[in-house]
Amino acid sequence: MIKFFRRIRQNLLSEGKTGKYLKYAIGEIVLVVVGILIALSINNWNENQKNNNEETAILKSLYEDLILAKTQSESLIIGERDLRNTLANVLDIQSNNTEVDKTSLTDSIFAKAIWTMVTNVPVINSYTNLKNTDRLELIKSQEIKEKFTSLEINQAALIDMLKDRLDVHQIRIDDIAENDLNFVRLVKTQIPSVNIENEVQNDYKQILKNQRLRNLLGIKLILTHNSLKERENFNKDIIELKLLIETELDKRK
């Protein structure tokens, strides 16, 4: 093909047809430019297709992780609510005004009140990996990116709240187990095989008259309530983000 064009140029020059040669040369340049533009366009199309396919794969991975995170988050919320209710019932300050018979409080119920703590936080591994590899830019939806930012903020707030509760628990709440009751009886709630027949029973009715102890349980109750609120905010972002990605993936079908 190159030889063909060269032969035409040589013929035009040898025949002294300079004007035609210039027109031909310009046309040849135009053809070359058009060819380059077509090649670039094809390359850009291929690159865009590659990025679109990779973005779709990323969104699917995020979506699957969000489904797992939602399941875990909702389970943890149930755990927080259960602990909050247990603490309120033990303190006899539940909102339904049902009086608690403190003589019916068992070692297992009291152990749950002072010992239980929900500490796990759902993690979206695919998002963490994307951040570490700078591949988040492949996601074109600004709304999805902004929602992930909101998710991170609420996750950080939740982690801080759980840390505060853990710090207070380790410093103050565990003091109840050490000083205010026969904790050996509560061991059986974790190790059923132990024999506690010779251990003095706890009089929880009397124990719960201690204002210091009630205050410590009240501190744990308010920290648990705040932790629950942070978990609910985090879960709300998970649900909204899941719906955004689901909508985006539906557009690609």
C-alpha positions in Angstrom: 0.0 0.0 0.0 2.9 2.4 0.9 4.6 1.6 -2.4 1.3 2.3 -4.3 1.0 5.8 -2.8 4.7 6.5 -3.4 4.3 5.5 -7.1 1.4 7.9 -7.5 3.4 10.8 -5.9 6.4 10.1 -8.1 4.2 10.0 -11.3 2.6 13.3 -10.4 6.0 15.0 -9.7 7.5 13.6 -12.9 4.6 14.9 -14.9 5.0 18.3 -13.4 1.5 18.2 -11.8 2.5 20.1 -8.6 -1.0 21.3 -7.8 -2.4 17.8 -8.1 0.5 16.5 -6.0 -0.2 19.0 -3.2 -3.9 18.1 -3.2 -3.0 14.4 -3.2 -0.4 15.0 -0.4 -3.0 16.8 1.7 -5.5 14.0 1.1 -3.0 11.5 2.1 -2.3 13.4 5.3 -6.0 13.5 6.0 -6.3 9.8 5.4 -3.4 9.2 7.9 -5.0 11.5 10.5 -8.4 9.8 10.1 -6.7 6.4 10.4 -5.0 7.5 13.6 -8.2 9.0 15.0 -10.1 5.8 14.2 -7.3 3.7 15.9 -7.4 6.0 19.0 -11.2 5.8 19.1 -11.1 2.0 18.9 -8.4 1.9 21.6 -10.5 4.3 23.8 -13.6 2.2 23.3 -11.7 -1.0 24.2 -10.2 0.8 27.3 -13.7 2.0 28.3 -15.1 -1.4 27.9 -12.4 -2.9 30.0 -13.0 -0.2 32.7 -16.7 -0.8 32.6 -16.3 -4.5 33.0 -13.9 -4.0 35.9 -16.3 -1.5 37.5 -19.2 -3.9 37.2 -17.0 -6.7 38.8 -16.1 -4.2 41.6 -19.7 -3.3 42.2 -20.8 -6.9 42.4 -18.1 -7.7 44.9 -19.1 -4.7 47.0 -22.7 -5.7 46.8 -22.0 -9.2 48.0 -20.0 -7.9 50.9 -22.7 -5.4 51.8 -25.3 -8.3 52.0 -23.0 -10.1 54.5 -22.4 -6.9 56.4 -26.1 -6.2 56.6 -26.8 -9.6 58.0 -24.0 -9.3 60.6 -25.0 -5.7 61.4 -28.6 -6.6 62.1 -27.6 -9.6 64.3 -25.3 -7.3 66.3 -28.1 -4.7 66.7 -30.3 -7.5 68.1 -27.6 -8.3 70.6 -27.3 -4.7 71.7 -31.1 -4.4 72.1 -31.2 -7.6 74.2 -28.3 -6.3 76.4 -30.0 -2.9 76.8 -33.3 -4.6 77.8 -31.5 -6.9 80.3 -29.7 -4.0 82.0 -33.0 -2.0 82.2 -34.8 -5.1 83.6 -32.1 -5.8 86.2 -32.2 -2.2 87.3 -36.1 -2.3 87.2 -36.3 0.8 85.1 -37.7 -0.7 81.9 -40.2 1.6 80.1 -43.1 -0.9 80.2 -43.3 -0.3 84.0 -43.4 -4.1 84.6 -42.1 -4.7 88.1 -39.3 -7.2 88.2 -39.2 -9.7 91.0 -35.6 -9.4 92.1 -35.9 -12.7 93.9 -36.3 -14.4 90.5 -33.0 -12.9 89.1 -30.7 -15.7 88.3 -26.9 -15.9 88.1 -27.1 -16.2 84.4 -29.3 -13.1 84.0 -27.0 -11.1 86.3 -23.9 -12.5 84.5 -25.3 -11.3 81.3 -25.9 -7.8 82.6 -22.4 -7.3 83.9 -20.4 -9.5 81.6 -21.9 -9.4 78.1 -20.6 -6.9 75.6 -21.2 -6.7 71.9 -17.9 -5.7 70.3 -17.8 -6.8 66.7 -18.1 -4.4 63.8 -19.1 -5.4 60.3 -16.2 -5.0 57.8 -16.6 -4.6 54.1 -13.3 -6.2 52.9 -13.7 -5.4 49.2 -14.0 -1.7 50.0 -10.9 -1.8 52.2 -9.0 -3.5 49.4 -10.2 -1.0 46.8 -8.9 1.9 49.0 -5.5 0.2 49.4 -5.1 -0.3 45.7 -6.5 3.1 44.5 -9.2 1.4 42.4 -12.1 3.4 43.9 -11.8 5.8 41.0 -13.2 3.1 38.7 -16.6 3.7 40.3 -18.2 6.5 38.3 -21.2 7.1 40.5 -20.5 10.1 42.8 -23.5 9.2 44.9 -22.1 5.7 45.7 -18.7 7.3 46.5 -20.3 9.8 48.9 -22.3 7.1 50.6 -19.2 5.1 51.2 -17.7 8.2 52.8 -20.7 8.5 55.1 -20.4 4.8 55.9 -16.8 5.2 56.9 -17.7 8.2 59.1 -20.4 6.2 60.9 -18.2 3.2 61.2 -15.5 5.3 62.9 -18.1 6.8 65.2 -19.3 3.2 66.1 -15.7 2.0 66.7 -15.0 4.9 69.0 -18.2 4.4 70.9 -17.5 0.7 71.4 -13.9 1.5 72.6 -15.3 4.0 75.1 -17.7 1.4 76.4 -14.9 -1.2 76.6 -12.6 1.1 78.5 -15.3 2.0 81.0 -16.2 -1.6 81.4 -12.7 -2.8 82.1 -12.1 0.1 84.5 -15.4 0.3 86.3 -18.0 -2.4 85.5 -15.7 -5.3 86.1 -15.4 -3.9 89.7 -18.8 -5.3 90.4 -17.7 -8.9 89.7 -14.7 -8.4 92.0 -16.3 -6.7 95.0 -20.1 -7.0 95.1 -21.0 -10.6 94.7 -19.9 -14.2 94.7 -18.6 -14.3 91.2 -17.7 -18.0 91.4 -21.4 -18.8 91.1 -21.4 -17.0 87.7 -18.6 -19.2 86.4 -21.2 -21.9 85.9 -22.9 -19.7 83.2 -19.8 -20.1 81.1 -18.5 -23.5 82.3 -21.6 -25.7 83.0 -19.5 -28.6 84.2 -18.3 -26.9 87.4 -19.9 -27.7 90.7 -21.0 -24.6 92.7 -23.2 -26.4 95.3 -20.9 -25.2 98.1 -20.8 -21.6 96.9 -22.9 -19.0 98.8 -25.9 -17.8 96.7 -26.1 -14.2 95.6 -29.0 -12.2 97.1 -29.6 -9.9 94.1 -32.4 -8.1 95.8 -30.0 -6.9 98.4 -27.1 -6.4 96.0 -29.2 -4.1 93.8 -29.8 -1.8 96.7 -26.2 -0.7 96.4 -26.3 2.7 94.7 -22.7 2.5 93.5 -23.5 -0.8 91.8 -26.7 0.6 90.3 -24.8 3.6 89.0 -22.2 1.4 87.3 -24.9 -0.7 85.7 -26.6 2.6 84.7 -23.4 3.7 83.0 -23.2 0.5 81.1 -26.9 0.9 80.1 -26.4 4.4 78.6 -23.2 3.3 76.8 -25.0 0.4 75.4 -27.9 2.6 74.3 -25.4 4.9 72.5 -23.7 2.0 70.9 -27.0 0.8 69.6 -27.7 4.2 68.1 -24.3 4.2 66.3 -25.0 0.6 65.1 -28.4 1.7 63.7 -26.8 4.6 61.8 -24.1 2.4 60.4 -26.7 -0.2 59.4 -28.8 2.5 57.7 -25.8 3.4 55.5 -25.2 -0.2 54.6 -28.8 -0.6 53.5 -28.8 2.6 51.4 -25.5 1.8 49.8 -26.7 -1.7 49.0 -29.7 -0.2 47.2 -27.6 2.3 45.3 -25.3 -0.4 44.0 -28.2 -2.7 43.2 -29.8 0.1 41.1 -26.5 0.7 39.3 -26.1 -3.0 38.5 -29.6 -3.2 37.2 -28.8 -0.5 34.7 -26.0 -2.7 33.3 -28.2 -5.7 32.6 
